[in-house]
Amino acid sequence: MHVLGIDAGGTKTVCLLADGDGRVLAEARGGGANLQSVGELEVEKVLYGVMESALARHDMRPEAICLGIAGVDRPADAEAVRAIMKRIGFKAQTLVVNDALVALVAGADDEPGVVLVAGTGSIAYGRNSTGQAARSGGWGYLLGDEGGGFWIGRAALSAAVRQFDGRGPTTRLTQLVLAHLGLSNPTELIHAIYYRDVHRQAIAGLARVVQQATDAGDAVAAEILARAGAELASAAASVISRLGMRGEAFPTILAGGMFRGVSWLTRDVQARLSEAAPRSAVRLLDVEPAVGAVRLALAAARGTVQMPTYV
């Protein structure tokens, strides 16, 4: 038996081919495949590319596929992805879930737990001992995604233009942001952002600049990261409260590029969550989230998969 486990986020897509024991035989990577932000055609191109690449050296077809995709939570979204799979030509049993669930399974397997994902966007997701699930965040860059990379990067851009206007304090962020984007003056930001159509991932990349300025003692940058940490911890605390887990012992998994690349944020969120759930063990996800998709695909192939239901 062979399965494919796919983690498709806003920035990158990882596809793992595994055997019946969960051993990874091949890995393929592609661009972002968020259904809501890039649309069906781009998702189809990315999924086709990573699956074909993962299977290129193996003469087999998977018995089950688990797709963990950012921005997929409604039945209509899942149906759209299944339609994509039919067009691609893969006839395997297909399980479509939110990418936060595969990250949780990667970090906590089948046990109750909470995952806090901070990449380009952000979302908190949890599952308790009775199989109930809850989520907070994941509303996209226009409605939310507080504490994610785009949110942090946009705050850095705002700090730079506020300083230039005299509406905000002096900050190291101005020169660091301009250097990161290859600009010489804040007035060039309008053309760069609106006319060059700087991609959300490029703006999210400014989060590392905010970390750099914070390390140099910049108060404005430190405030941005403190607000980001508070927002992320609040999302996780909401999930913990709604699932009745505050007094329980469970893992809280920190996943996504912001926790790997912005160490200040990781420490801040860990400290805040120790108050929200004192018995929770907060740790960074140390494997690819796609590992969770492999585990779910194997369970689907064996007929033992149990999907949590939202409270």
C-alpha positions in Angstrom: 0.0 0.0 0.0 1.2 3.5 -0.8 -0.3 6.9 0.0 0.4 10.6 -0.7 0.3 13.2 2.1 0.2 16.8 0.9 0.5 20.0 2.9 -0.5 22.9 0.7 0.0 26.3 2.4 0.0 29.9 1.3 3.7 29.9 0.5 4.7 26.3 -0.3 3.3 22.8 -1.0 5.0 19.6 0.2 4.0 16.2 -1.1 5.2 13.0 0.5 4.9 9.5 -1.0 4.9 6.9 1.8 4.4 3.1 2.1 2.0 1.3 4.3 4.3 1.7 7.3 4.5 5.4 6.9 8.1 5.4 5.6 8.6 8.3 3.2 9.9 7.1 -0.2 9.8 10.4 -2.1 9.3 14.1 -1.5 8.3 16.9 -3.9 7.9 20.7 -3.3 6.0 23.4 -5.2 4.5 26.9 -4.7 1.6 28.0 -2.6 -1.8 26.4 -3.2 -4.3 28.4 -1.0 -7.6 27.9 -2.7 -9.0 31.2 -1.6 -6.0 33.4 -2.7 -4.7 31.7 -5.9 -7.8 30.1 -7.3 -8.6 26.6 -8.7 -6.4 26.8 -11.7 -3.2 27.5 -9.8 -4.1 24.9 -7.1 -4.5 22.4 -9.9 -1.2 23.2 -11.5 0.7 23.0 -8.1 -1.0 19.7 -7.0 -0.4 18.1 -10.4 3.2 19.1 -10.4 4.1 17.9 -6.9 2.2 14.6 -7.2 3.8 13.7 -10.5 7.2 14.6 -9.2 6.8 12.5 -6.1 5.7 9.5 -8.2 8.1 10.0 -11.0 10.6 7.3 -9.9 7.9 4.9 -8.6 5.6 2.8 -10.8 2.5 2.8 -8.6 -0.6 4.8 -7.9 -1.6 5.7 -4.3 -4.5 4.0 -2.6 -5.3 7.2 -0.7 -4.4 10.8 -0.7 -4.8 13.4 2.1 -4.7 17.0 1.1 -4.2 19.5 3.8 -4.9 22.8 2.2 -5.0 26.3 3.6 -8.3 28.1 3.2 -10.4 24.8 3.0 -13.0 24.5 5.7 -16.3 24.5 4.0 -18.0 21.5 2.1 -17.9 23.6 -1.1 -14.2 24.0 -0.8 -13.6 20.3 -0.4 -15.8 19.6 -3.4 -13.8 22.1 -5.5 -10.6 20.3 -4.5 -12.1 16.9 -5.3 -13.1 18.2 -8.7 -9.5 19.3 -9.2 -8.3 15.8 -8.4 -10.7 14.3 -10.9 -9.4 16.6 -13.6 -5.9 15.7 -12.8 -6.8 12.0 -13.1 -6.0 10.6 -9.7 -8.8 8.2 -8.7 -7.5 7.3 -5.3 -9.6 7.9 -2.2 -9.1 11.6 -1.4 -9.4 13.2 2.1 -9.5 17.0 2.0 -8.8 18.8 5.3 -7.6 22.2 6.6 -3.8 22.4 6.7 -3.9 23.1 10.4 -5.3 19.6 11.0 -2.4 17.9 9.3 0.1 20.0 11.3 -1.7 19.0 14.5 -1.6 15.3 13.5 2.1 15.7 12.6 2.9 17.0 16.0 0.4 15.2 18.3 -0.6 12.1 16.2 -4.1 11.0 17.3 -3.9 12.7 20.7 -5.9 15.8 21.9 -3.9 19.0 21.3 -3.8 22.4 19.8 -1.8 23.7 16.9 -0.9 27.4 16.3 0.2 28.0 12.7 1.9 31.3 11.8 3.1 31.4 8.3 2.1 34.0 5.7 -1.3 33.9 7.5 -2.3 32.4 10.9 -4.8 30.0 12.4 -5.3 28.2 15.7 -6.9 24.7 15.6 -7.5 22.2 18.4 -9.1 18.8 19.1 -10.1 17.5 22.5 -10.5 14.0 23.9 -14.1 13.6 22.8 -13.3 14.3 19.1 -14.6 17.9 19.1 -12.6 20.5 17.2 -12.4 24.3 17.2 -10.6 26.9 15.2 -9.8 30.6 15.6 -8.3 32.8 12.9 -7.6 31.7 9.4 -9.8 34.5 7.9 -7.3 35.6 5.3 -5.1 38.6 4.9 -8.0 41.1 4.4 -10.1 40.0 7.4 -7.6 38.7 9.8 -4.4 36.5 9.9 -3.2 38.5 12.9 0.3 37.6 13.9 1.1 36.0 10.6 4.0 37.1 8.3 1.9 39.4 6.1 0.3 41.1 9.1 3.7 41.7 10.7 5.2 42.9 7.3 2.3 45.3 6.7 2.8 46.7 10.2 6.5 47.3 9.4 5.5 49.1 6.2 3.0 51.2 8.1 5.7 52.2 10.7 8.0 53.3 7.9 5.5 55.6 6.2 4.3 57.0 9.5 7.8 58.0 10.4 8.2 59.7 7.0 4.9 61.6 7.5 5.9 62.7 11.0 2.9 60.8 12.4 5.0 58.1 14.1 8.3 57.7 16.0 11.7 57.2 14.4 12.4 53.6 13.8 15.2 51.4 12.3 12.4 49.7 10.4 12.3 52.5 7.8 15.8 51.8 6.4 15.6 48.1 6.9 12.4 47.9 5.0 13.7 50.0 2.1 16.8 47.9 1.9 14.8 44.7 1.9 12.7 45.9 -1.0 15.6 47.5 -2.9 14.3 51.1 -2.5 16.0 54.3 -1.6 13.1 56.5 -0.3 9.8 55.9 1.4 8.0 57.7 -1.5 9.0 54.7 -3.7 6.8 52.4 -1.6 3.6 53.4 -3.3 4.9 52.3 -6.7 6.5 49.2 -5.3 3.5 48.0 -3.4 0.6 49.1 -5.6 2.1 49.0 -9.1 4.9 46.5 -8.9 2.3 44.3 -7.2 4.7 43.1 -4.5 3.5 39.6 -3.6 2.1 38.8 -0.1 5.0 36.5 0.5 7.5 39.4 -0.1 5.6 41.5 2.5 5.6 38.5 4.9 9.4 38.3 4.4 9.6 41.6 6.2 8.9 39.8 9.5 12.6 38.9 9.7 13.4 42.6 9.3 11.2 43.3 12.3 13.1 40.6 14.3 16.4 42.3 13.2 15.2 45.7 14.4 13.9 44.3 17.6 17.3 42.6 18.3 18.9 46.0 17.8 16.7 47.6 20.5 14.1 49.2 18.3 10.9 49.9 20.3 8.6 50.2 17.4 9.6 46.8 16.0 9.4 45.2 19.5 5.8 46.6 19.9 4.8 45.0 16.5 6.1 41.6 17.6 4.5 41.9 21.0 1.1 42.6 19.4 1.7 39.7 17.0 2.4 37.4 20.0 -0.6 38.6 21.9 -2.9 38.0 18.8 -1.5 34.5 18.2 -1.8 33.5 21.9 -5.3 34.9 22.0 -6.3 32.7 19.1 -4.9 29.6 20.8 -6.5 30.5 24.1 -9.9 30.9 22.4 -9.6 27.3 21.0 -8.4 26.0 24.3 -11.3 27.6 26.2 -14.0 26.5 23.7 -12.8 22.9 23.9 -12.7 22.9 27.7 -9.0 22.1 27.8 -7.6 24.9 30.0 -6.9 22.6 33.0 -5.8 19.6 30.9 -2.3 18.4 29.9 -1.9 18.4 26.2 0.7 19.5 23.5 0.4 22.9 21.9 2.3 22.7 18.6 3.8 25.8 17.0 4.1 25.5 13.3 4.9 27.7 10.3 7.7 29.9 9.1 7.2 32.7 11.6 8.0 30.5 14.6 11.1 29.1 12.8 12.3 32.5 11.5 11.3 34.9 14.2 12.7 33.6 17.5 11.4 36.5 19.6 7.9 35.6 18.6 8.3 32.0 19.6 9.5 32.9 23.1 6.8 35.4 23.5 4.0 33.0 22.5 5.4 30.3 24.7 5.3 32.6 27.7 1.8 33.8 27.0 0.4 30.2 26.5 1.9 29.1 29.8 -0.7 31.4 31.4 -3.6 30.4 29.1 -3.0 26.6 29.6 -0.6 26.0 32.5 -0.4 22.2 31.9 0.1 22.4 28.2 3.5 21.5 26.8 4.3 24.1 24.1 6.8 22.9 21.5 7.9 23.7 17.9 6.8 21.2 15.2 10.0 19.4 14.3 8.7 17.5 11.2 7.1 18.5 8.0 3.3 19.0 8.4 2.9 16.7 5.4 3.8 13.9 7.8 0.4 14.4 9.4 -1.2 14.2 6.0 0.5 10.8 5.4 -0.9 9.5 8.7 -4.4 10.6 7.8 -4.1 9.1 4.3 -3.1 5.8 5.8 -6.0 5.9 8.2 -8.3 6.7 5.3 -6.9 3.8 3.2 -7.5 1.4 6.2 -11.0 2.8 6.9 -10.1 4.0 10.4 -9.9 7.7 9.9 -12.0 9.7 12.4 -12.5 13.3 11.6 -13.2 15.7 14.5 -16.4 17.8 14.4 -16.5 21.5 15.0 -18.1 22.7 18.2 
